[in-house]
Amino acid sequence: MTRPNPGLLHYLKMVVVSEANFRRSKGDTMSRRAIAIALICFSTAALAQSPVTKDNRIAIQVSPGERNQMLFEMREFLHSLFNMHNALAGKDMKAVAVSTRPMTGLLRRLPADNKARLPEEFTQMALGMDELLTVLARDAETKADMSLTQSQMAELMTYCSGCHDTYRFEIKAR
């Protein structure tokens, strides 16, 4: 029997919960987010079995170098998230914005051939996350609303968990 992927369900729930905050900060132009949510909802990953039996996440075939680059980017995201949380705890909203900016532009940093092989749903999630990061940095600096920033950071984590629950990098056979 298959069970819905709990991480993906968490991601979808958090997107719905954070929708009001995003609209408040950005307006109603959320086409990338709507596309990403629709694609994720219809993804077979939503019906993934327990990881104890089989890893049903979608495999993205990459070379060892590409995998290392993606893992490096993810570690950099973790460092930035740590810095963002630290700045938020210190009520330093300018530092939150400064810590957020290095996380933007992931797709621009990827080589074109690597980018071309990424699943459309993965790309849409990355674009949605990038858009949120841009808005988060701008809002932290201009609005300095800690509650809004915390909500945006919670939404940011849904992108992380949604992607990790849906995809995995697999070294392609030579």
N, C-alpha and C positions, 0 to 999 in steps of 0.2 A: 504494500500500500504506500502510495506517495503522500508526503505531507508538504504543505506550503513551506517555502524557505522562510524561517523566522526573521532572518536579517533583512530580506527583501520586504517582508510585510512591515517590519519596523521602519524601513526606509520610506515606504509608501505612506504609513501613518504619520511620520514626522513631516513629510512634504505637505500633507493636508493640514496638519496642525500649524505649520509655519507659513502657510499661504497668506494669511492675513497680515503677518509682519512683513512679508516680502512685498505685498501690494502697497502697504503703507510706505515702504521705503523706495519703491521703484515705479509704481504705477501698474497698469494692467497689461503691459507688453511682456508676456511670458511665453511666447511661442516655443522657444527652445525647451523650457521646462515642461510644457504640455506634451511636446513630442517625446521627450525622454520618458515621462511617466507612462504615456501610452505604450511606447515600445517595451518598457520594462514589464508592464502589466500583461502583455501578450507574449512575453518571453517564456520559453520552456523552463528557464531557471526558476520561475515561480513555483514550479511543481517538483523541485529537487528533493531527492530522498535524503534521509539522514546521512551525514558525512561518515558515520560509522560503517555503513554498508558500501557506499560508493560516492566518489566525488563527482557530482553531476554539474559542477560549474562549467561554464563554456570555456573551452581551452582556446587561448590565443597563441598561435604558433609564432615563436620568435627565435632568433639566434641567441647564443649565449651572451654576446655583447649587448643586444637589444634588451634582453632580460635584465642584465646588470644595470643598464641605463634606467630602465623603468623602476627597478628596486631602489636605485640611488635617489630618483625623484621622490619616491614614496617616503624614504627616510628623511629627505629634506622637508617634506610636508610635515612629518612628525616633529621635527625640530621647530618649524614655524608655528605649529599648533601649540607646542610647549611655550614658546615665546609669547604667543597671543594670550594664552591663559595667564601667564605670569604678569603680563602688562595689564590685563583686565583686573586681576587680583589687586594690583597696585593702583588701579583707577587711572592709568596712564593711557588715554585713548589715542594719543598720537603714536605711542609705541605699538598699540594694537594695529594701527594702520600700516606702520612701517614693517611690522612682522608679517602682515598679510600679503603685501605686494610681491615678495619672491615666489609665492605660490601660484601666481597668475601666469598664463601663457604657456602651460605645459605643451599643448598641441603645437604651438609655434616652435618649440625647442626640439621636437621630434623630427628625425629625418623623414623626407617625403615618402620613401618606399615603406618605412615602418608605419607611418600614418595611414597609408593607402590600404594596408592589410587589417586595420582595426575594424571590428564590427561596428556598424552604424550606431547601434544602441550604446556602445562604449563611448564612441565619439560624442554622441548627444549628451551623455552624462558628464563627460569632460567639459563640454561647452557650457552646460548648465552650472557646473561647479565653478568654472572660470568666471562666469557672469556674476554668480553670488559673491565670489571673492572680491571682484571689482567693486560691487555695491557695498560689501562689508567694509572694505578699506575706506571708501569714500564716506560712508555714514559714520564710521568711527571717528574720522577726522573732522567732519563738518557738523554732525549732530551730537556727538559725544554722549549718546544715550546708551548707558550700560545694559539696560534691559533689552533693548533692540539688538545690541551686539551679541549678547548671550543667546538670544533666539536665533540669530543668524549663524552663530557658531554651532548651535545644536543642529540646525539644518545642514550645515557644512558636513558634519559628521555622518549624516544620513547618506550623503553622496559616497563617502569613504566606505561605510559598511555595506551600502547597496552594491557598490562595484566589487568589493572583496567577496561578497556573498554570491555574486553572479559570475565572475570571471576568475580565471587563473592563467598564468603564463606558463607555457609548456615549450621546452626546447624542441625545435623542429628537427626531424630526422634528416641527416645529410644525404 
